Amino acid sequence: MRRFLILFFYLLTLPLSAQAAEPLSAEEFDRYTQGKTLFYGFDGTAYGVERYLPDRRVIWSFLDGRCQEGSWYEEAGQICFVYEDNSGPQCWSFALTPNGLNARFQNDPQATELYESGDIDEEMLCLGPEVGV
């Protein structure tokens, strides 16, 4: 009987886990990210940081002090980013997990998958433009 109860309660939690892994809509993504600065990791190392501003604007950095301003929009169930220094959109599917956001590049299981590694209250380090002599 005890095994049955454990199995029963385990099965009850499955739909909750599946819902947590569903891709976020644009509204859900905006609600979760707006006003935050989130660090992202990849394969156990720091990857980058993004500040989410009003009106779907963002600032991205690969943690090197160089920042790119951009914006995002939803297309075909993915969140697509366009940055000032990049020629085309970069589309991701975001899912909210118990550990934060997971992002899969172009919804491809073989492609880059990032995970949220923190939310900070500090400003990002963005150095000014490089100038010569």
C-alpha positions as a Markdown table, in Angstrom:
| # | Residue | x | y | z |
|---|---|---|---|---|
| 1 | Met | 0.0 | 0.0 | 0.0 |
| 2 | Arg | 2.8 | 2.4 | 0.9 |
| 3 | Arg | 4.5 | 1.9 | -2.6 |
| 4 | Phe | 1.1 | 2.6 | -4.2 |
| 5 | Leu | 0.8 | 5.9 | -2.3 |
| 6 | Ile | 4.3 | 7.0 | -3.2 |
| 7 | Leu | 3.7 | 6.1 | -6.8 |
| 8 | Phe | 0.3 | 8.0 | -6.7 |
| 9 | Phe | 1.9 | 11.2 | -5.3 |
| 10 | Tyr | 4.7 | 10.9 | -7.8 |
| 11 | Leu | 2.3 | 10.7 | -10.7 |
| 12 | Leu | 0.4 | 13.7 | -9.3 |
| 13 | Thr | 3.6 | 15.8 | -9.6 |
| 14 | Leu | 4.3 | 15.0 | -13.2 |
| 15 | Pro | 1.9 | 17.4 | -14.8 |
| 16 | Leu | 3.4 | 20.2 | -12.6 |
| 17 | Ser | 6.9 | 19.4 | -13.8 |
| 18 | Ala | 5.8 | 19.2 | -17.4 |
| 19 | Gln | 4.1 | 22.6 | -17.1 |
| 20 | Ala | 7.2 | 24.2 | -15.7 |
| 21 | Ala | 9.2 | 23.1 | -18.8 |
| 22 | Glu | 6.7 | 24.5 | -21.3 |
| 23 | Pro | 8.1 | 27.4 | -23.4 |
| 24 | Leu | 7.1 | 30.8 | -22.0 |
| 25 | Ser | 4.9 | 33.1 | -24.0 |
| 26 | Ala | 6.1 | 36.7 | -24.7 |
| 27 | Glu | 3.9 | 38.0 | -21.9 |
| 28 | Glu | 5.2 | 35.4 | -19.4 |
| 29 | Phe | 8.8 | 36.1 | -20.5 |
| 30 | Asp | 8.3 | 39.8 | -20.1 |
| 31 | Arg | 6.7 | 39.4 | -16.7 |
| 32 | Tyr | 9.5 | 37.3 | -15.4 |
| 33 | Thr | 12.4 | 39.3 | -16.8 |
| 34 | Gln | 11.4 | 42.9 | -16.8 |
| 35 | Gly | 13.5 | 45.0 | -14.5 |
| 36 | Lys | 16.0 | 42.2 | -13.8 |
| 37 | Thr | 19.6 | 41.6 | -14.6 |
| 38 | Leu | 20.2 | 37.9 | -15.2 |
| 39 | Phe | 23.4 | 36.1 | -15.5 |
| 40 | Tyr | 23.5 | 33.0 | -17.8 |
| 41 | Gly | 25.7 | 30.0 | -17.6 |
| 42 | Phe | 26.6 | 27.4 | -20.2 |
| 43 | Asp | 28.1 | 24.0 | -19.5 |
| 44 | Gly | 29.2 | 25.0 | -15.9 |
| 45 | Thr | 30.8 | 28.3 | -16.8 |
| 46 | Ala | 29.6 | 31.9 | -16.9 |
| 47 | Tyr | 28.4 | 32.9 | -20.3 |
| 48 | Gly | 26.8 | 36.4 | -20.2 |
| 49 | Val | 24.5 | 38.8 | -18.5 |
| 50 | Glu | 21.4 | 40.6 | -19.8 |
| 51 | Arg | 19.5 | 43.5 | -18.3 |
| 52 | Tyr | 15.8 | 43.6 | -19.2 |
| 53 | Leu | 14.3 | 47.1 | -19.6 |
| 54 | Pro | 10.8 | 48.4 | -20.3 |
| 55 | Asp | 9.4 | 48.2 | -23.8 |
| 56 | Arg | 11.2 | 44.9 | -24.5 |
| 57 | Arg | 14.6 | 46.5 | -24.6 |
| 58 | Val | 17.7 | 44.7 | -23.4 |
| 59 | Ile | 21.4 | 45.2 | -22.8 |
| 60 | Trp | 23.6 | 42.1 | -23.3 |
| 61 | Ser | 27.3 | 41.5 | -22.4 |
| 62 | Phe | 29.5 | 38.5 | -22.6 |
| 63 | Leu | 31.0 | 39.6 | -19.3 |
| 64 | Asp | 33.8 | 41.4 | -21.1 |
| 65 | Gly | 32.7 | 45.0 | -20.4 |
| 66 | Arg | 31.4 | 45.5 | -23.9 |
| 67 | Cys | 27.6 | 45.8 | -24.0 |
| 68 | Gln | 25.1 | 45.7 | -26.8 |
| 69 | Glu | 21.8 | 47.3 | -26.7 |
| 70 | Gly | 18.9 | 45.5 | -28.4 |
| 71 | Ser | 15.3 | 44.6 | -28.3 |
| 72 | Trp | 13.3 | 41.4 | -28.3 |
| 73 | Tyr | 10.0 | 40.2 | -29.9 |
| 74 | Glu | 8.0 | 37.0 | -30.1 |
| 75 | Glu | 7.9 | 35.0 | -33.3 |
| 76 | Ala | 6.5 | 31.5 | -33.8 |
| 77 | Gly | 6.6 | 30.8 | -30.1 |
| 78 | Gln | 10.2 | 31.9 | -29.7 |
| 79 | Ile | 11.8 | 35.0 | -28.2 |
| 80 | Cys | 14.0 | 36.7 | -30.8 |
| 81 | Phe | 16.7 | 39.3 | -30.0 |
| 82 | Val | 18.1 | 41.9 | -32.3 |
| 83 | Tyr | 21.2 | 43.8 | -31.1 |
| 84 | Glu | 22.8 | 46.9 | -32.5 |
| 85 | Asp | 26.0 | 45.1 | -33.6 |
| 86 | Asn | 24.4 | 42.0 | -35.1 |
| 87 | Ser | 22.9 | 41.6 | -38.5 |
| 88 | Gly | 20.1 | 39.2 | -37.7 |
| 89 | Pro | 17.8 | 38.0 | -35.0 |
| 90 | Gln | 18.8 | 35.3 | -32.5 |
| 91 | Cys | 15.8 | 33.3 | -31.5 |
| 92 | Trp | 15.4 | 31.2 | -28.3 |
| 93 | Ser | 12.8 | 29.2 | -26.5 |
| 94 | Phe | 12.7 | 30.0 | -22.8 |
| 95 | Ala | 11.3 | 27.7 | -20.1 |
| 96 | Leu | 10.9 | 28.4 | -16.4 |
| 97 | Thr | 12.3 | 25.6 | -14.2 |
| 98 | Pro | 12.6 | 25.4 | -10.4 |
| 99 | Asn | 16.1 | 26.8 | -10.9 |
| 100 | Gly | 15.2 | 29.7 | -13.1 |
| 101 | Leu | 15.1 | 30.2 | -16.8 |
| 102 | Asn | 16.5 | 27.8 | -19.4 |
| 103 | Ala | 17.1 | 29.0 | -22.9 |
| 104 | Arg | 17.5 | 26.8 | -25.9 |
| 105 | Phe | 18.9 | 28.4 | -29.1 |
| 106 | Gln | 16.4 | 28.2 | -32.0 |
| 107 | Asn | 14.6 | 25.5 | -30.1 |
| 108 | Asp | 17.2 | 23.0 | -31.3 |
| 109 | Pro | 18.0 | 20.2 | -28.8 |
| 110 | Gln | 21.5 | 20.0 | -30.3 |
| 111 | Ala | 22.2 | 23.7 | -30.1 |
| 112 | Thr | 23.3 | 26.0 | -27.2 |
| 113 | Glu | 21.3 | 25.7 | -24.0 |
| 114 | Leu | 21.8 | 28.4 | -21.4 |
| 115 | Tyr | 20.5 | 28.5 | -17.8 |
| 116 | Glu | 19.9 | 31.3 | -15.4 |
| 117 | Ser | 22.6 | 31.5 | -12.8 |
| 118 | Gly | 21.5 | 34.6 | -10.9 |
| 119 | Asp | 19.6 | 37.8 | -10.6 |
| 120 | Ile | 21.6 | 40.8 | -9.2 |
| 121 | Asp | 20.6 | 44.2 | -8.1 |
| 122 | Glu | 23.8 | 45.8 | -9.3 |
| 123 | Glu | 24.3 | 47.5 | -12.7 |
| 124 | Met | 26.1 | 45.7 | -15.4 |
| 125 | Leu | 29.7 | 46.6 | -16.1 |
| 126 | Cys | 29.6 | 48.4 | -19.5 |
| 127 | Leu | 32.8 | 50.1 | -20.5 |
| 128 | Gly | 32.6 | 53.1 | -22.8 |
| 129 | Pro | 33.5 | 52.9 | -26.5 |
| 130 | Glu | 37.1 | 52.2 | -27.4 |
| 131 | Val | 38.9 | 55.3 | -28.6 |
| 132 | Gly | 42.2 | 55.6 | -30.2 |
| 133 | Val | 44.9 | 58.3 | -30.0 |
